[in-house]
Each structure stands twice: as C-alpha cells, then as structure tokens.
Amino acid sequence: MRDWDDAFNNMGHVKGSDALPGFWAARAAAYRKGSVRIDSDLSYGDSEREVFDLIWPDTPPAPLGSL
C-alpha cells in the first residue's frame, strides 16, 4: 500500500457522497427537534471534552436481566 490516505478515503470513491454529511446533519437536527428526550453535555471527567449526550428510548428501558 503506497497511499494510505486514498485507501481510507471511502467517500472519495463513492459518487454523490459529498452530500452525505449535510444529509446526516439535517436528519440529526430534525430528530433532536422531535419528541425525543436528550440529556446533553453530561460530564464524566474533569476535562471540558469529557461529556456525552444521553438519548433516552421512547419506551421505558428493559431491565438488563430480561435480555
């Protein structure tokens, strides 16, 4: 392998893929504007980058023992 950048550039080899990031962003924004419950920027560490968003299911979560 001589060109690792090319090898991992999947979108560069798929016609029309340049539109995908905008498509994904629009779908995500529409989802967040819906009735979904999201707890944003929950901290799990000392760094300002150590945060996550918790997206709750539409129905009560099942207990782990019932899987």
ABEGO torsion letter per residue (X at the ends): XABAAAAABAAAABBGAAAAAAAAAAAAAAAAABABBBBBGBBABABAABBBBBBBBABBBBBAAAX
